[in-house]
Amino acid sequence: MLASSNFGLWLTLRELARLTGYGEASISAQLRHLRKPQYGGFVVQKRCCNEGRIGRRGDPGAVWEYKLRR
């Protein structure tokens, strides 16, 4: 996520899980930590993206993308 912030990329939890090998819940928790001053005080931007993507349970629910900013 930190590396992708240099390029302004938006990534879903699923994409981050595939890139890192960590679970989506773990990545979500780490994104919350990155907001804290002791972990960098990043701005974690979030947007809804449903462009033909399927939600976690196979339904066409909301899919969120994330981007870090200093």
N, C-alpha and C positions, 0 to 999 in steps of 0.2 A: 504494500500500500504506500509506503514511504517512497519507494522508487517510482511508482506510477504518478505520484504527485508532481514530480519534475516535468511530466509530460501532459498534465491536466487530464488524465484519463479517469473516466467513470467506470467503476467495477461493481458487480453484484457480489453478494456474499458467496454465491455458488462459484462464480469465477475465481474469487480469492481462495476459496477452499480447494479448487482444482490446482491452482498455482502453488499453493503452500503445503497442501496435504493436511491441514488442520480443519476441524469441523466448523460449520457455519456459526454455531453458538459461541465457540471459542473466539472466532474472528470478531463477532459482534461485541463481545465483552472487551476485546483488545481495542476496538474502535472507541468504546466508551472511555477506556483508560487514557487513550491518546489526547482526549479533551482536557485532561487534568494538567495543571501547571507542572507537576513533578515528572510528567511523561512527555513534555513538549508543548502542552497547551495548544494543540492543533485545532483548527476549525474543521469539523467533519461535516461536509455538506451531504445532503441526502435528497434524492429526487425519485419520483415514481416513473417507471418505464415499463410499459406493457406492449412493446412493439413485437407482437407475435411470440413472446416468451411465455413459458408455462411455469406456474408457481411450484412451490416445493412439493406439494402433494399431487401434482399432475393436473390441478385445476387452473383455469386462466385468471388467478387472483393477482393481487398487486405484486410487482417485482420492484425492489428498490435498488438503486445504484448509489455508490458512495464515492466521494472524492475528498482528499485531504488538502488543507491549505494552512500555511503558517500564519 
